[in-house]
Amino acid sequence: MKTVLITGSSRGIGAAIARRLNDEYKIVINYNNSKKKAFELLYELRKTNPNVIAIKADVSKEDEVNMMFDVAEKNFSNVDILINNAGISHFSLIQDIEFDIWKDVINTNLNSVFLSSKRAIPNMISKGEGVIINMSSIWGDFGASMEALYSTSKGAINTFTKSMAKELAPSGIRVNAIAPGIVETDMMKNDFTENELDKLKSEVPTNRFAKPEEIAGLVRYLISDEASYITGDIIHINGAFY
Ligand code: NAP
């Protein structure tokens, strides 16, 4: 049974991924602020899978990332699959973005991907196999007004993903990014009013947003051997939004 570590899996897309993988993998749930949700998920998954743990770690901080991997490896000996999912959004005009906020979003969305990957890669190389999935966004490709900071963090994730895939393919490690359109989670609910969400929805040809479970299904496929030749890709899942 392989071990999957999913950053930011107390809620939203990360929690849906943990649920979707629970029948076939050892699961490491990572949370930062949402301890109650993380433990509710832990108890839910443990009903059918004893191989689930939850670790608190702020993935924007190197010492906490390293501690998270130490604990995961102590429990499950190895992290075979890393899902870099944790992220935060920020909605603002460029000239109104405080530099501290800029750094916080880059640390959380981008530097976390570097830190977790850096810690995971040596063991994957030793085993001669591994899979890394980075959660990007449609805005990483296209950029978004009022979301320049968020878009920048995701655009850099796309470039990092392609570079990692090229560097790590000879070691048997696949690296891909998933770029969702709009997904029904707290992130969207916190950023937009109901009216704004209805207007946005009408701009998506499917006339609905993605469900977190639909992103989780794509993750399940991408980490499986069915996807053994897919690496270095940014896979879009956006209901024909773009
Ligand atoms: P969400 O519902 O707001 O959940 C965010 C998750 O990230 C939570 O579990 C949160 O944990 C965790 N997190 C945030 N900062 C963290 C940190 N410093 N350390 C550890 N965990 C941290 O968001 P979501 O919609 O599921 O988003 C998940 C990913 O998908 C993000 O990378 C996001 O950019 C991307 N995405 C989302 C959408 C969308 O429309 N929702 C679209 C495209 C891409 P705690 O609550 O425990 O702190």
Residues whose N, C-alpha, C, O or C-beta is under 5 A from the ligand:
A	BS01	NAP	G8 S9 S10 R11 G12 I13 G14 Y31 N32 N33 S34 A57 D58 V59 S60 N85 A86 G87 T108 M135 S136 S137 P180 G181 I182 V183 T185 D186 M187 M188
